[in-house]
């Protein structure tokens, strides 16, 4: 899948010492989202995800609130989850693929982000480094949560 003009793609993989079903169960329930994303203030609705489900996020980044909407595009337990997120001036897809391996699970995260307005072009152009850092932090938190280790913020 290509990224629309002006956008980019981020990827990160993490090995988790638990079966794919355990990893998927945590990721497919919005009640865990705040534990994975330290900037997330609110998520609606709370509970299990379902194909086609829509909702809202409130993030606080650099002290500023940012509201986004989301929709589950793909939900194939326990192997694939794709969510589309739309915010002011940008859109993105967050895709997760899980596959069993000798350690437990390889989780592959792919984020594609692109501008949806002129102002969004600037936002997207400046956000790559921040998004890369956040994606690595979220994957580390996921590993710690699923493996039962204490998590750190940041």
C-alpha positions in Angstrom: 0.0 0.0 0.0 1.5 3.3 -1.0 1.4 6.5 1.0 -0.5 9.5 -0.4 1.5 12.5 -1.6 3.4 14.4 1.1 3.2 11.6 3.6 5.5 9.0 5.0 5.5 5.5 6.6 7.0 4.4 9.8 7.8 0.8 10.8 8.9 -1.0 13.9 8.9 -4.6 14.9 9.0 -6.1 18.4 9.2 -9.6 19.7 7.0 -10.4 22.7 7.2 -13.5 24.8 3.5 -14.3 24.7 1.3 -15.9 22.1 -0.4 -13.7 19.4 -3.8 -14.1 21.0 -2.6 -12.5 24.3 -1.0 -9.6 22.4 -4.1 -9.1 20.2 -6.4 -9.2 23.2 -4.7 -6.2 24.7 -4.5 -4.2 21.5 -8.1 -4.8 20.6 -9.5 -3.2 23.7 -9.5 0.6 24.1 -9.3 0.3 27.9 -5.5 -0.4 27.4 -4.8 2.5 25.0 -3.9 5.0 27.7 -1.3 2.6 29.1 0.2 2.4 25.7 0.2 6.1 24.7 1.3 8.5 27.4 -0.2 11.5 25.5 -3.7 9.9 25.3 -6.1 11.6 27.7 -9.5 10.2 26.6 -10.7 7.5 24.3 -14.3 6.8 23.4 -15.9 4.3 23.4 -14.2 2.2 26.0 -14.1 -1.6 25.5 -13.4 -4.2 22.8 -12.9 -3.1 19.2 -15.1 -4.4 16.4 -14.8 -4.1 12.6 -16.3 -0.7 11.6 -16.3 0.7 15.1 -15.7 4.4 15.3 -14.6 6.6 18.1 -12.7 9.7 19.3 -9.3 10.4 21.0 -8.2 13.4 23.0 -4.4 13.7 23.1 -2.3 16.3 24.9 1.0 17.0 23.2 3.3 19.9 24.3 0.4 21.0 26.6 -2.0 21.4 23.7 -5.2 19.3 23.3 -5.7 17.5 19.9 -8.9 15.7 19.0 -9.0 12.9 16.4 -11.5 10.4 15.2 -10.8 6.8 14.5 -12.3 3.8 12.7 -11.4 0.1 12.7 -10.9 -0.9 9.1 -9.6 -4.5 9.7 -10.0 -6.7 12.7 -8.8 -10.3 12.1 -8.1 -11.9 15.5 -5.4 -12.7 16.5 -3.3 -11.6 13.5 -4.2 -8.2 12.0 -5.6 -4.9 13.1 -5.9 -1.7 11.0 -7.2 1.6 12.3 -7.6 4.8 10.4 -7.1 8.0 12.4 -8.1 11.5 11.2 -7.1 14.7 12.8 -6.9 18.4 11.9 -5.0 18.5 8.6 -3.9 14.9 8.5 -5.0 11.3 8.2 -3.1 8.0 9.0 -3.5 4.3 9.2 -2.0 2.3 12.0 -1.6 -1.3 11.0 -0.5 -4.2 13.2 0.4 -7.7 12.1 1.1 -10.4 14.6 2.7 -13.7 13.8 3.8 -16.5 16.1 7.5 -17.3 16.4 9.8 -19.3 18.6 9.7 -16.6 21.3 6.0 -16.0 21.2 4.9 -13.2 18.8 6.5 -10.9 16.3 4.5 -7.6 16.3 4.9 -5.5 13.1 3.7 -1.9 13.3 3.2 0.2 10.2 2.0 3.8 10.4 1.2 5.7 7.2 0.5 9.4 7.6 -0.4 12.0 5.0 -1.7 15.6 4.9 -5.3 16.4 4.1 -4.9 20.2 4.0 -2.3 22.8 3.2 -1.7 23.4 7.0 -1.5 19.6 7.3 1.5 19.5 4.9 3.5 21.5 7.4 2.3 19.4 10.4 3.1 16.1 8.6 6.5 17.3 7.4 7.5 18.3 11.0 6.1 15.2 12.8 8.2 12.3 11.5 10.8 12.3 14.3 8.1 12.7 17.0 6.0 9.9 15.6 9.0 7.6 15.2 9.9 8.1 18.9 6.2 7.6 20.0 5.9 4.4 18.0 9.0 2.9 19.5 7.8 3.9 23.0 4.3 2.4 22.4 5.8 -0.9 21.2 8.1 -1.0 24.3 5.1 -0.4 26.5 3.1 -3.1 24.7 5.9 -5.6 25.3 6.2 -4.7 29.0 2.4 -4.8 29.5 1.9 -8.1 27.8 4.9 -9.7 29.4 3.8 -8.4 32.8 6.8 -6.0 33.4 6.5 -2.6 34.9 6.2 0.2 32.3 7.8 3.6 32.2 6.3 6.8 30.8 8.1 8.8 28.2 
